[in-house]
Structure formats: structure tokens, C-alpha cells
Amino acid sequence: MLVDINNPRVKCYQCIRPSSTCICEHISAVKTKTRFIILMHPKEYKKERNGTGYMTNLQLENSEIIVGVDFSDDTRVNELLDSNENSFLLYPGKNSFNLSQRSSAEMHDFIGKGAN
């Protein structure tokens, strides 16, 4: 267990929740061949330690959280992008599309156009 000097409640080392609300016994890590990198804003990382990004990281064995605001010059992010042929940014936007609604031929065309 972990004790924060500014907030003396005892916390779990893994889920960072107060020990009275620890959820570790309910977390089942999932093995996946896909590498997940969770890009997280510093405010979310500091204030929302129990948010979806952090919980997703606990549940996916092959995942990592990188904290920052602008990742264009981030050494770790660029290292990961350079080492991977196919990288996808999963984020909602006006030009986004639902991967589960695309055929494998459409995905092949998408990847072939250099979608990194």
C-alpha cells in the first residue's frame, strides 16, 4: 500500500485507489498482440488516476501510458512510430471512421496509403 503525504489515506500501489475501494481483485489483464500506447494529458494523469486511460492500461498487458501535451517531438512516441509499420491513432473526430465497420479490403487500402 502507498501513503501520499498530502493525502494520508492508504492507497493501493497498483490501481492507486484508496485501499477501501481497491478494484484490483476485479481486474483481469488481457493478453493481446496489439501494442497499445495511451497518450494522456498531464492534468488527466494527475487528477484522474482512476479514469479510463489508467484502467485500460491496467487491463491490457501490452500497453503503456505516455504523459504529455504535444507528442510531435516526444522521443518515446517517435521511437514507437518509427519501429512500427502500421500505427493508428484512435481518437474521435470529423474524419474518423469505425474500424469495426470497415472491410478487410478497405483496411488494406487504408494501410497501403501510409496511414501512420
Biopython code that builds the backbone (N, CA, C, O; Angstrom):
import numpy as np
from Bio.PDB.StructureBuilder import StructureBuilder

atoms = [
    (1, "MET", "N", (0.837, -1.185, 0.000)),
    (1, "MET", "CA", (0.000, 0.000, 0.000)),
    (1, "MET", "C", (0.880, 1.246, 0.000)),
    (1, "MET", "O", (2.027, 1.220, 0.445)),
    (2, "LEU", "N", (0.321, 2.320, -0.503)),
    (2, "LEU", "CA", (1.021, 3.573, -0.695)),
    (2, "LEU", "C", (0.339, 4.667, 0.117)),
    (2, "LEU", "O", (-0.890, 4.732, 0.156)),
    (3, "VAL", "N", (1.122, 5.526, 0.766)),
    (3, "VAL", "CA", (0.550, 6.645, 1.520)),
    (3, "VAL", "C", (1.103, 7.930, 0.930)),
    (3, "VAL", "O", (2.318, 8.125, 0.885)),
    (4, "ASP", "N", (0.208, 8.813, 0.476)),
    (4, "ASP", "CA", (0.570, 10.119, -0.065)),
    (4, "ASP", "C", (0.665, 11.095, 1.105)),
    (4, "ASP", "O", (-0.263, 11.171, 1.911)),
    (5, "ILE", "N", (1.755, 11.839, 1.216)),
    (5, "ILE", "CA", (1.954, 12.761, 2.341)),
    (5, "ILE", "C", (0.856, 13.821, 2.381)),
    (5, "ILE", "O", (0.390, 14.186, 3.460)),
    (6, "ASN", "N", (0.431, 14.327, 1.202)),
    (6, "ASN", "CA", (-0.604, 15.357, 1.145)),
    (6, "ASN", "C", (-2.006, 14.790, 1.384)),
    (6, "ASN", "O", (-2.924, 15.528, 1.742)),
    (7, "ASN", "N", (-2.163, 13.507, 1.188)),
    (7, "ASN", "CA", (-3.458, 12.853, 1.384)),
    (7, "ASN", "C", (-3.167, 11.530, 2.088)),
    (7, "ASN", "O", (-2.902, 10.533, 1.416)),
    (8, "PRO", "N", (-3.208, 11.490, 3.412)),
    (8, "PRO", "CA", (-2.711, 10.341, 4.166)),
    (8, "PRO", "C", (-3.544, 9.052, 4.085)),
    (8, "PRO", "O", (-3.268, 8.106, 4.823)),
    (9, "ARG", "N", (-4.551, 8.994, 3.211)),
    (9, "ARG", "CA", (-5.295, 7.743, 3.076)),
    (9, "ARG", "C", (-4.396, 6.690, 2.442)),
    (9, "ARG", "O", (-3.648, 6.991, 1.511)),
    (10, "VAL", "N", (-4.462, 5.489, 2.926)),
    (10, "VAL", "CA", (-3.665, 4.398, 2.377)),
    (10, "VAL", "C", (-4.238, 4.023, 1.018)),
    (10, "VAL", "O", (-5.444, 3.829, 0.865)),
    (11, "LYS", "N", (-3.335, 3.924, 0.019)),
    (11, "LYS", "CA", (-3.758, 3.617, -1.348)),
    (11, "LYS", "C", (-3.090, 2.341, -1.836)),
    (11, "LYS", "O", (-2.017, 1.964, -1.365)),
    (12, "CYS", "N", (-3.734, 1.693, -2.775)),
    (12, "CYS", "CA", (-3.188, 0.501, -3.415)),
    (12, "CYS", "C", (-2.096, 0.917, -4.395)),
    (12, "CYS", "O", (-2.271, 1.895, -5.122)),
    (13, "TYR", "N", (-0.976, 0.199, -4.433)),
    (13, "TYR", "CA", (0.117, 0.503, -5.349)),
    (13, "TYR", "C", (-0.280, 0.320, -6.803)),
    (13, "TYR", "O", (0.197, 1.055, -7.667)),
    (14, "GLN", "N", (-1.144, -0.644, -7.090)),
    (14, "GLN", "CA", (-1.463, -0.961, -8.479)),
    (14, "GLN", "C", (-2.543, -0.050, -9.064)),
    (14, "GLN", "O", (-2.314, 0.587, -10.092)),
    (15, "CYS", "N", (-3.698, 0.022, -8.436)),
    (15, "CYS", "CA", (-4.798, 0.804, -9.010)),
    (15, "CYS", "C", (-4.826, 2.244, -8.493)),
    (15, "CYS", "O", (-5.604, 3.058, -8.992)),
    (16, "ILE", "N", (-4.002, 2.569, -7.515)),
    (16, "ILE", "CA", (-3.851, 3.917, -6.937)),
    (16, "ILE", "C", (-5.152, 4.425, -6.318)),
    (16, "ILE", "O", (-5.309, 5.630, -6.120)),
    (17, "ARG", "N", (-6.056, 3.554, -6.020)),
    (17, "ARG", "CA", (-7.301, 3.928, -5.344)),
    (17, "ARG", "C", (-7.102, 3.766, -3.841)),
    (17, "ARG", "O", (-6.207, 3.039, -3.410)),
    (18, "PRO", "N", (-7.929, 4.437, -3.041)),
    (18, "PRO", "CA", (-7.868, 4.195, -1.591)),
    (18, "PRO", "C", (-8.063, 2.706, -1.330)),
    (18, "PRO", "O", (-8.839, 2.048, -2.023)),
    (19, "SER", "N", (-7.374, 2.185, -0.348)),
    (19, "SER", "CA", (-7.438, 0.747, -0.086)),
    (19, "SER", "C", (-8.862, 0.260, 0.162)),
    (19, "SER", "O", (-9.181, -0.894, -0.123)),
    (20, "SER", "N", (-9.715, 1.126, 0.689)),
    (20, "SER", "CA", (-11.108, 0.728, 0.943)),
    (20, "SER", "C", (-11.907, 0.533, -0.343)),
    (20, "SER", "O", (-12.945, -0.128, -0.328)),
    (21, "THR", "N", (-11.432, 1.104, -1.462)),
    (21, "THR", "CA", (-12.136, 0.958, -2.738)),
    (21, "THR", "C", (-11.243, 0.336, -3.816)),
    (21, "THR", "O", (-11.495, 0.511, -5.008)),
    (22, "CYS", "N", (-10.212, -0.382, -3.401)),
    (22, "CYS", "CA", (-9.300, -1.048, -4.338)),
    (22, "CYS", "C", (-10.095, -1.966, -5.275)),
    (22, "CYS", "O", (-10.978, -2.700, -4.829)),
    (23, "ILE", "N", (-9.778, -1.921, -6.569)),
    (23, "ILE", "CA", (-10.502, -2.733, -7.554)),
    (23, "ILE", "C", (-9.634, -3.836, -8.161)),
    (23, "ILE", "O", (-10.056, -4.513, -9.098)),
    (24, "CYS", "N", (-8.447, -4.013, -7.639)),
    (24, "CYS", "CA", (-7.501, -4.960, -8.223)),
    (24, "CYS", "C", (-8.051, -6.379, -8.346)),
    (24, "CYS", "O", (-7.747, -7.076, -9.314)),
    (25, "GLU", "N", (-8.843, -6.807, -7.391)),
    (25, "GLU", "CA", (-9.379, -8.172, -7.470)),
    (25, "GLU", "C", (-10.360, -8.326, -8.629)),
    (25, "GLU", "O", (-10.688, -9.447, -9.016)),
    (26, "HIS", "N", (-10.830, -7.214, -9.184)),
    (26, "HIS", "CA", (-11.785, -7.256, -10.303)),
    (26, "HIS", "C", (-11.104, -7.045, -11.656)),
    (26, "HIS", "O", (-11.753, -7.152, -12.697)),
    (27, "ILE", "N", (-9.824, -6.751, -11.649)),
    (27, "ILE", "CA", (-9.100, -6.502, -12.895)),
    (27, "ILE", "C", (-8.511, -7.805, -13.413)),
    (27, "ILE", "O", (-7.770, -8.496, -12.714)),
    (28, "SER", "N", (-8.855, -8.120, -14.644)),
    (28, "SER", "CA", (-8.286, -9.293, -15.310)),
    (28, "SER", "C", (-7.484, -8.789, -16.503)),
    (28, "SER", "O", (-8.056, -8.303, -17.478)),
    (29, "ALA", "N", (-6.178, -8.903, -16.428)),
    (29, "ALA", "CA", (-5.338, -8.435, -17.523)),
    (29, "ALA", "C", (-5.568, -9.287, -18.765)),
    (29, "ALA", "O", (-5.681, -10.510, -18.682)),
    (30, "VAL", "N", (-5.634, -8.626, -19.914)),
    (30, "VAL", "CA", (-5.880, -9.287, -21.186)),
    (30, "VAL", "C", (-4.593, -9.283, -21.987)),
    (30, "VAL", "O", (-3.958, -8.242, -22.156)),
    (31, "LYS", "N", (-4.207, -10.464, -22.485)),
    (31, "LYS", "CA", (-3.047, -10.557, -23.359)),
    (31, "LYS", "C", (-3.491, -10.215, -24.776)),
    (31, "LYS", "O", (-4.528, -10.691, -25.239)),
    (32, "THR", "N", (-2.715, -9.400, -25.453)),
    (32, "THR", "CA", (-3.036, -9.013, -26.817)),
    (32, "THR", "C", (-1.755, -8.872, -27.630)),
    (32, "THR", "O", (-0.712, -8.496, -27.095)),
    (33, "LYS", "N", (-1.834, -9.172, -28.909)),
    (33, "LYS", "CA", (-0.674, -8.999, -29.786)),
    (33, "LYS", "C", (-0.525, -7.538, -30.188)),
    (33, "LYS", "O", (0.548, -7.105, -30.608)),
    (34, "THR", "N", (-1.605, -6.790, -30.056)),
    (34, "THR", "CA", (-1.587, -5.371, -30.414)),
    (34, "THR", "C", (-0.961, -4.573, -29.291)),
    (34, "THR", "O", (-1.280, -4.777, -28.119)),
    (35, "ARG", "N", (-0.079, -3.674, -29.646)),
    (35, "ARG", "CA", (0.581, -2.795, -28.677)),
    (35, "ARG", "C", (-0.256, -1.538, -28.550)),
    (35, "ARG", "O", (-0.529, -0.877, -29.552)),
    (36, "PHE", "N", (-0.671, -1.194, -27.337)),
    (36, "PHE", "CA", (-1.468, -0.007, -27.091)),
    (36, "PHE", "C", (-0.628, 1.027, -26.365)),
    (36, "PHE", "O", (-0.034, 0.742, -25.325)),
    (37, "ILE", "N", (-0.584, 2.227, -26.919)),
    (37, "ILE", "CA", (0.093, 3.352, -26.282)),
    (37, "ILE", "C", (-0.997, 4.374, -25.967)),
    (37, "ILE", "O", (-1.692, 4.847, -26.866)),
    (38, "ILE", "N", (-1.140, 4.703, -24.715)),
    (38, "ILE", "CA", (-2.176, 5.637, -24.282)),
    (38, "ILE", "C", (-1.504, 6.987, -24.060)),
    (38, "ILE", "O", (-0.677, 7.139, -23.162)),
    (39, "LEU", "N", (-1.869, 7.964, -24.889)),
    (39, "LEU", "CA", (-1.330, 9.312, -24.758)),
    (39, "LEU", "C", (-2.258, 10.083, -23.826)),
    (39, "LEU", "O", (-3.452, 10.219, -24.093)),
    (40, "MET", "N", (-1.698, 10.580, -22.738)),
    (40, "MET", "CA", (-2.528, 11.171, -21.696)),
    (40, "MET", "C", (-2.025, 12.568, -21.325)),
    (40, "MET", "O", (-0.826, 12.790, -21.158)),
    (41, "HIS", "N", (-2.948, 13.479, -21.204)),
    (41, "HIS", "CA", (-2.631, 14.843, -20.784)),
    (41, "HIS", "C", (-2.203, 14.821, -19.311)),
    (41, "HIS", "O", (-2.757, 14.053, -18.525)),
    (42, "PRO", "N", (-1.229, 15.651, -18.927)),
    (42, "PRO", "CA", (-0.757, 15.662, -17.532)),
    (42, "PRO", "C", (-1.865, 15.918, -16.511)),
    (42, "PRO", "O", (-1.843, 15.335, -15.426)),
    (43, "LYS", "N", (-2.828, 16.775, -16.835)),
    (43, "LYS", "CA", (-3.922, 17.039, -15.889)),
    (43, "LYS", "C", (-4.748, 15.784, -15.665)),
    (43, "LYS", "O", (-5.145, 15.494, -14.536)),
    (44, "GLU", "N", (-5.010, 15.038, -16.730)),
    (44, "GLU", "CA", (-5.772, 13.795, -16.582)),
    (44, "GLU", "C", (-4.978, 12.791, -15.763)),
    (44, "GLU", "O", (-5.537, 12.108, -14.905)),
    (45, "TYR", "N", (-3.677, 12.695, -16.022)),
    (45, "TYR", "CA", (-2.837, 11.734, -15.310)),
    (45, "TYR", "C", (-2.791, 12.031, -13.813)),
    (45, "TYR", "O", (-2.850, 11.118, -12.990)),
    (46, "LYS", "N", (-2.686, 13.310, -13.468)),
    (46, "LYS", "CA", (-2.581, 13.691, -12.054)),
    (46, "LYS", "C", (-3.921, 13.625, -11.319)),
    (46, "LYS", "O", (-3.980, 13.202, -10.165)),
    (47, "LYS", "N", (-4.985, 14.040, -11.987)),
    (47, "LYS", "CA", (-6.276, 14.127, -11.311)),
    (47, "LYS", "C", (-7.155, 12.906, -11.519)),
    (47, "LYS", "O", (-7.965, 12.580, -10.651)),
    (48, "GLU", "N", (-7.017, 12.237, -12.625)),
    (48, "GLU", "CA", (-7.919, 11.129, -12.955)),
    (48, "GLU", "C", (-7.175, 9.806, -12.969)),
    (48, "GLU", "O", (-7.287, 9.046, -13.931)),
    (49, "ARG", "N", (-6.423, 9.520, -11.929)),
    (49, "ARG", "CA", (-5.653, 8.275, -11.858)),
    (49, "ARG", "C", (-6.555, 7.051, -11.943)),
    (49, "ARG", "O", (-6.083, 5.944, -12.203)),
    (50, "ASN", "N", (-7.834, 7.247, -11.727)),
    (50, "ASN", "CA", (-8.777, 6.137, -11.797)),
    (50, "ASN", "C", (-9.646, 6.220, -13.040)),
    (50, "ASN", "O", (-10.676, 5.551, -13.120)),
    (51, "GLY", "N", (-9.243, 7.038, -14.016)),
    (51, "GLY", "CA", (-10.005, 7.210, -15.240)),
    (51, "GLY", "C", (-9.822, 6.053, -16.209)),
    (51, "GLY", "O", (-9.106, 5.093, -15.922)),
    (52, "THR", "N", (-10.471, 6.154, -17.348)),
    (52, "THR", "CA", (-10.481, 5.056, -18.313)),
    (52, "THR", "C", (-9.096, 4.747, -18.876)),
    (52, "THR", "O", (-8.772, 3.581, -19.098)),
    (53, "GLY", "N", (-8.273, 5.769, -19.111)),
    (53, "GLY", "CA", (-6.932, 5.515, -19.650)),
    (53, "GLY", "C", (-6.085, 4.689, -18.695)),
    (53, "GLY", "O", (-5.417, 3.740, -19.105)),
    (54, "TYR", "N", (-6.117, 5.045, -17.457)),
    (54, "TYR", "CA", (-5.332, 4.327, -16.450)),
    (54, "TYR", "C", (-5.862, 2.911, -16.238)),
    (54, "TYR", "O", (-5.084, 1.964, -16.124)),
    (55, "MET", "N", (-7.180, 2.770, -16.186)),
    (55, "MET", "CA", (-7.778, 1.441, -16.013)),
    (55, "MET", "C", (-7.519, 0.560, -17.236)),
    (55, "MET", "O", (-7.292, -0.642, -17.103)),
    (56, "THR", "N", (-7.553, 1.160, -18.425)),
    (56, "THR", "CA", (-7.245, 0.414, -19.651)),
    (56, "THR", "C", (-5.813, -0.100, -19.602)),
    (56, "THR", "O", (-5.546, -1.242, -19.979)),
    (57, "ASN", "N", (-4.902, 0.731, -19.144)),
    (57, "ASN", "CA", (-3.505, 0.329, -19.018)),
    (57, "ASN", "C", (-3.335, -0.856, -18.069)),
    (57, "ASN", "O", (-2.515, -1.739, -18.320)),
    (58, "LEU", "N", (-4.096, -0.878, -16.993)),
    (58, "LEU", "CA", (-4.028, -1.992, -16.051)),
    (58, "LEU", "C", (-4.581, -3.283, -16.657)),
    (58, "LEU", "O", (-4.143, -4.375, -16.296)),
    (59, "GLN", "N", (-5.533, -3.161, -17.568)),
    (59, "GLN", "CA", (-6.192, -4.339, -18.121)),
    (59, "GLN", "C", (-5.524, -4.890, -19.374)),
    (59, "GLN", "O", (-5.744, -6.052, -19.717)),
    (60, "LEU", "N", (-4.721, -4.100, -20.062)),
    (60, "LEU", "CA", (-4.034, -4.571, -21.267)),
    (60, "LEU", "C", (-2.557, -4.769, -20.966)),
    (60, "LEU", "O", (-1.833, -3.810, -20.699)),
    (61, "GLU", "N", (-2.115, -6.028, -21.011)),
    (61, "GLU", "CA", (-0.726, -6.327, -20.662)),
    (61, "GLU", "C", (0.272, -5.629, -21.585)),
    (61, "GLU", "O", (1.362, -5.257, -21.151)),
    (62, "ASN", "N", (-0.088, -5.452, -22.837)),
    (62, "ASN", "CA", (0.822, -4.880, -23.816)),
    (62, "ASN", "C", (0.485, -3.403, -24.043)),
    (62, "ASN", "O", (0.279, -2.971, -25.177)),
    (63, "SER", "N", (0.431, -2.635, -22.943)),
    (63, "SER", "CA", (0.086, -1.219, -23.056)),
    (63, "SER", "C", (1.035, -0.360, -22.236)),
    (63, "SER", "O", (1.751, -0.835, -21.354)),
    (64, "GLU", "N", (1.007, 0.910, -22.562)),
    (64, "GLU", "CA", (1.906, 1.868, -21.905)),
    (64, "GLU", "C", (1.238, 3.229, -21.926)),
    (64, "GLU", "O", (0.563, 3.575, -22.895)),
    (65, "ILE", "N", (1.419, 4.000, -20.873)),
    (65, "ILE", "CA", (0.914, 5.373, -20.816)),
    (65, "ILE", "C", (2.095, 6.318, -21.020)),
    (65, "ILE", "O", (3.139, 6.182, -20.381)),
    (66, "ILE", "N", (1.905, 7.276, -21.924)),
    (66, "ILE", "CA", (2.890, 8.339, -22.115)),
    (66, "ILE", "C", (2.170, 9.645, -21.828)),
    (66, "ILE", "O", (1.144, 9.943, -22.440)),
    (67, "VAL", "N", (2.704, 10.420, -20.902)),
    (67, "VAL", "CA", (2.066, 11.659, -20.465)),
    (67, "VAL", "C", (2.708, 12.845, -21.171)),
    (67, "VAL", "O", (3.933, 12.948, -21.246)),
    (68, "GLY", "N", (1.871, 13.738, -21.687)),
    (68, "GLY", "CA", (2.374, 14.929, -22.350)),
    (68, "GLY", "C", (1.253, 15.759, -22.938)),
    (68, "GLY", "O", (0.076, 15.436, -22.779)),
    (69, "VAL", "N", (1.630, 16.842, -23.624)),
    (69, "VAL", "CA", (0.653, 17.718, -24.268)),
    (69, "VAL", "C", (0.837, 17.667, -25.776)),
    (69, "VAL", "O", (-0.123, 17.443, -26.514)),
    (70, "ASP", "N", (2.062, 17.875, -26.235)),
    (70, "ASP", "CA", (2.387, 17.829, -27.662)),
    (70, "ASP", "C", (3.384, 16.691, -27.847)),
    (70, "ASP", "O", (4.506, 16.750, -27.343)),
    (71, "PHE", "N", (2.970, 15.661, -28.569)),
    (71, "PHE", "CA", (3.793, 14.461, -28.706)),
    (71, "PHE", "C", (4.629, 14.452, -29.984)),
    (71, "PHE", "O", (5.325, 13.472, -30.250)),
    (72, "SER", "N", (4.575, 15.527, -30.784)),
    (72, "SER", "CA", (5.276, 15.520, -32.060)),
    (72, "SER", "C", (6.793, 15.373, -31.905)),
    (72, "SER", "O", (7.435, 14.788, -32.777)),
    (73, "ASP", "N", (7.377, 15.883, -30.832)),
    (73, "ASP", "CA", (8.817, 15.741, -30.619)),
    (73, "ASP", "C", (9.145, 14.805, -29.455)),
    (73, "ASP", "O", (10.281, 14.771, -28.983)),
    (74, "ASP", "N", (8.158, 14.055, -28.999)),
    (74, "ASP", "CA", (8.368, 13.133, -27.888)),
    (74, "ASP", "C", (9.229, 11.959, -28.350)),
    (74, "ASP", "O", (8.869, 11.250, -29.289)),
    (75, "THR", "N", (10.361, 11.760, -27.690)),
    (75, "THR", "CA", (11.316, 10.715, -28.078)),
    (75, "THR", "C", (10.680, 9.335, -28.070)),
    (75, "THR", "O", (10.840, 8.578, -29.027)),
    (76, "ARG", "N", (9.967, 8.999, -27.013)),
    (76, "ARG", "CA", (9.365, 7.660, -26.893)),
    (76, "ARG", "C", (8.292, 7.432, -27.955)),
    (76, "ARG", "O", (8.261, 6.369, -28.576)),
    (77, "VAL", "N", (7.418, 8.404, -28.174)),
    (77, "VAL", "CA", (6.353, 8.274, -29.176)),
    (77, "VAL", "C", (6.959, 8.099, -30.560)),
    (77, "VAL", "O", (6.528, 7.229, -31.317)),
    (78, "ASN", "N", (7.944, 8.907, -30.897)),
    (78, "ASN", "CA", (8.566, 8.800, -32.221)),
    (78, "ASN", "C", (9.335, 7.496, -32.386)),
    (78, "ASN", "O", (9.378, 6.935, -33.481)),
    (79, "GLU", "N", (9.935, 7.016, -31.317)),
    (79, "GLU", "CA", (10.608, 5.716, -31.345)),
    (79, "GLU", "C", (9.602, 4.607, -31.661)),
    (79, "GLU", "O", (9.885, 3.717, -32.462)),
    (80, "LEU", "N", (8.450, 4.664, -31.039)),
    (80, "LEU", "CA", (7.409, 3.663, -31.283)),
    (80, "LEU", "C", (6.861, 3.756, -32.702)),
    (80, "LEU", "O", (6.639, 2.732, -33.348)),
    (81, "LEU", "N", (6.639, 4.976, -33.192)),
    (81, "LEU", "CA", (6.129, 5.152, -34.545)),
    (81, "LEU", "C", (7.135, 4.676, -35.582)),
    (81, "LEU", "O", (6.757, 4.073, -36.586)),
    (82, "ASP", "N", (8.413, 4.945, -35.343)),
    (82, "ASP", "CA", (9.460, 4.531, -36.282)),
    (82, "ASP", "C", (9.659, 3.018, -36.302)),
    (82, "ASP", "O", (10.080, 2.466, -37.318)),
    (83, "SER", "N", (9.364, 2.346, -35.201)),
    (83, "SER", "CA", (9.588, 0.903, -35.119)),
    (83, "SER", "C", (8.388, 0.093, -35.601)),
    (83, "SER", "O", (8.465, -1.134, -35.667)),
    (84, "ASN", "N", (7.302, 0.742, -35.932)),
    (84, "ASN", "CA", (6.073, 0.067, -36.342)),
    (84, "ASN", "C", (5.710, 0.420, -37.771)),
    (84, "ASN", "O", (5.762, 1.589, -38.154)),
    (85, "GLU", "N", (5.339, -0.583, -38.569)),
    (85, "GLU", "CA", (4.871, -0.308, -39.925)),
    (85, "GLU", "C", (3.493, 0.317, -39.911)),
    (85, "GLU", "O", (3.239, 1.266, -40.653)),
    (86, "ASN", "N", (2.613, -0.186, -39.096)),
    (86, "ASN", "CA", (1.232, 0.285, -39.065)),
    (86, "ASN", "C", (0.891, 0.832, -37.698)),
    (86, "ASN", "O", (0.842, 0.096, -36.712)),
    (87, "SER", "N", (0.656, 2.132, -37.650)),
    (87, "SER", "CA", (0.268, 2.783, -36.414)),
    (87, "SER", "C", (-1.042, 3.513, -36.663)),
    (87, "SER", "O", (-1.232, 4.136, -37.707)),
    (88, "PHE", "N", (-1.932, 3.428, -35.702)),
    (88, "PHE", "CA", (-3.214, 4.093, -35.822)),
    (88, "PHE", "C", (-3.453, 4.939, -34.593)),
    (88, "PHE", "O", (-3.183, 4.517, -33.468)),
    (89, "LEU", "N", (-3.963, 6.141, -34.819)),
    (89, "LEU", "CA", (-4.371, 6.997, -33.719)),
    (89, "LEU", "C", (-5.870, 6.824, -33.557)),
    (89, "LEU", "O", (-6.643, 7.145, -34.460)),
    (90, "LEU", "N", (-6.274, 6.318, -32.410)),
    (90, "LEU", "CA", (-7.687, 6.105, -32.139)),
    (90, "LEU", "C", (-8.201, 7.291, -31.347)),
    (90, "LEU", "O", (-7.927, 7.430, -30.154)),
    (91, "TYR", "N", (-8.943, 8.135, -32.023)),
    (91, "TYR", "CA", (-9.478, 9.333, -31.403)),
    (91, "TYR", "C", (-10.664, 9.808, -32.233)),
    (91, "TYR", "O", (-10.578, 9.845, -33.461)),
    (92, "PRO", "N", (-11.745, 10.164, -31.599)),
    (92, "PRO", "CA", (-12.909, 10.610, -32.378)),
    (92, "PRO", "C", (-12.659, 11.965, -33.026)),
    (92, "PRO", "O", (-12.028, 12.842, -32.437)),
    (93, "GLY", "N", (-13.159, 12.123, -34.236)),
    (93, "GLY", "CA", (-13.030, 13.381, -34.958)),
    (93, "GLY", "C", (-13.878, 13.344, -36.207)),
    (93, "GLY", "O", (-14.464, 12.312, -36.532)),
    (94, "LYS", "N", (-13.949, 14.464, -36.914)),
    (94, "LYS", "CA", (-14.836, 14.533, -38.075)),
    (94, "LYS", "C", (-14.380, 13.618, -39.214)),
    (94, "LYS", "O", (-15.212, 13.206, -40.023)),
    (95, "ASN", "N", (-13.094, 13.288, -39.304)),
    (95, "ASN", "CA", (-12.610, 12.396, -40.356)),
    (95, "ASN", "C", (-12.377, 10.972, -39.864)),
    (95, "ASN", "O", (-11.780, 10.161, -40.571)),
    (96, "SER", "N", (-12.839, 10.669, -38.674)),
    (96, "SER", "CA", (-12.659, 9.332, -38.098)),
    (96, "SER", "C", (-13.620, 8.342, -38.741)),
    (96, "SER", "O", (-14.652, 8.720, -39.294)),
    (97, "PHE", "N", (-13.258, 7.074, -38.656)),
    (97, "PHE", "CA", (-14.183, 6.031, -39.095)),
    (97, "PHE", "C", (-14.108, 4.867, -38.136)),
    (97, "PHE", "O", (-13.101, 4.654, -37.461)),
    (98, "ASN", "N", (-15.192, 4.119, -38.091)),
    (98, "ASN", "CA", (-15.320, 2.998, -37.176)),
    (98, "ASN", "C", (-14.611, 1.786, -37.769)),
    (98, "ASN", "O", (-15.041, 1.259, -38.795)),
    (99, "LEU", "N", (-13.528, 1.337, -37.132)),
    (99, "LEU", "CA", (-12.760, 0.205, -37.654)),
    (99, "LEU", "C", (-13.600, -1.065, -37.744)),
    (99, "LEU", "O", (-13.388, -1.875, -38.646)),
    (100, "SER", "N", (-14.538, -1.253, -36.841)),
    (100, "SER", "CA", (-15.353, -2.469, -36.856)),
    (100, "SER", "C", (-16.353, -2.468, -38.004)),
    (100, "SER", "O", (-16.950, -3.505, -38.295)),
    (101, "GLN", "N", (-16.549, -1.326, -38.664)),
    (101, "GLN", "CA", (-17.479, -1.252, -39.783)),
    (101, "GLN", "C", (-16.767, -1.241, -41.131)),
    (101, "GLN", "O", (-17.406, -1.038, -42.164)),
    (102, "ARG", "N", (-15.481, -1.452, -41.136)),
    (102, "ARG", "CA", (-14.697, -1.469, -42.376)),
    (102, "ARG", "C", (-14.374, -2.901, -42.764)),
    (102, "ARG", "O", (-14.137, -3.753, -41.908)),
    (103, "SER", "N", (-14.367, -3.153, -44.053)),
    (103, "SER", "CA", (-13.998, -4.487, -44.530)),
    (103, "SER", "C", (-12.481, -4.621, -44.497)),
    (103, "SER", "O", (-11.767, -3.621, -44.413)),
    (104, "SER", "N", (-11.989, -5.851, -44.562)),
    (104, "SER", "CA", (-10.532, -6.044, -44.558)),
    (104, "SER", "C", (-9.907, -5.438, -45.804)),
    (104, "SER", "O", (-8.763, -4.986, -45.751)),
    (105, "ALA", "N", (-10.634, -5.413, -46.942)),
    (105, "ALA", "CA", (-10.103, -4.786, -48.169)),
    (105, "ALA", "C", (-9.942, -3.280, -47.967)),
    (105, "ALA", "O", (-8.944, -2.698, -48.391)),
    (106, "GLU", "N", (-10.932, -2.645, -47.314)),
    (106, "GLU", "CA", (-10.832, -1.211, -47.037)),
    (106, "GLU", "C", (-9.662, -0.927, -46.104)),
    (106, "GLU", "O", (-8.946, 0.056, -46.296)),
    (107, "MET", "N", (-9.458, -1.774, -45.096)),
    (107, "MET", "CA", (-8.347, -1.592, -44.169)),
    (107, "MET", "C", (-7.019, -1.762, -44.884)),
    (107, "MET", "O", (-6.071, -1.022, -44.621)),
    (108, "HIS", "N", (-6.943, -2.745, -45.797)),
    (108, "HIS", "CA", (-5.723, -2.966, -46.563)),
    (108, "HIS", "C", (-5.399, -1.725, -47.399)),
    (108, "HIS", "O", (-4.247, -1.295, -47.457)),
    (109, "ASP", "N", (-6.423, -1.150, -48.049)),
    (109, "ASP", "CA", (-6.229, 0.076, -48.839)),
    (109, "ASP", "C", (-5.796, 1.225, -47.949)),
    (109, "ASP", "O", (-4.924, 2.010, -48.318)),
    (110, "PHE", "N", (-6.406, 1.323, -46.774)),
    (110, "PHE", "CA", (-6.089, 2.382, -45.828)),
    (110, "PHE", "C", (-4.643, 2.285, -45.377)),
    (110, "PHE", "O", (-3.920, 3.281, -45.351)),
    (111, "ILE", "N", (-4.228, 1.073, -45.022)),
    (111, "ILE", "CA", (-2.855, 0.837, -44.579)),
    (111, "ILE", "C", (-1.885, 1.090, -45.736)),
    (111, "ILE", "O", (-0.808, 1.653, -45.538)),
    (112, "GLY", "N", (-2.267, 0.678, -46.925)),
    (112, "GLY", "CA", (-1.413, 0.862, -48.101)),
    (112, "GLY", "C", (-1.151, 2.302, -48.453)),
    (112, "GLY", "O", (-0.162, 2.605, -49.120)),
    (113, "LYS", "N", (-2.027, 3.211, -48.014)),
    (113, "LYS", "CA", (-1.856, 4.638, -48.276)),
    (113, "LYS", "C", (-0.936, 5.293, -47.264)),
    (113, "LYS", "O", (-0.729, 6.506, -47.296)),
    (114, "GLY", "N", (-0.384, 4.487, -46.365)),
    (114, "GLY", "CA", (0.564, 5.032, -45.389)),
    (114, "GLY", "C", (-0.094, 5.745, -44.239)),
    (114, "GLY", "O", (0.385, 6.786, -43.790)),
    (115, "ALA", "N", (-1.180, 5.197, -43.759)),
    (115, "ALA", "CA", (-1.886, 5.806, -42.620)),
    (115, "ALA", "C", (-1.089, 5.560, -41.359)),
    (115, "ALA", "O", (-1.239, 4.513, -40.728)),
    (116, "ASN", "N", (-0.270, 6.473, -40.991)),
    (116, "ASN", "CA", (0.505, 6.397, -39.753)),
    (116, "ASN", "C", (0.186, 7.571, -38.890)),
    (116, "ASN", "O", (0.735, 7.699, -37.795)),
]
sb = StructureBuilder()
sb.init_structure("model")
sb.init_model(0)
sb.init_chain("A")
sb.init_seg("    ")
for serial, (resi, resn, name, xyz) in enumerate(atoms, 1):
    if name == "N":
        sb.init_residue(resn, " ", resi, " ")
    sb.init_atom(name, np.array(xyz, "f"), 0.0, 1.0, " ", f" {name:<3s}", serial, name[0])
structure = sb.get_structure()
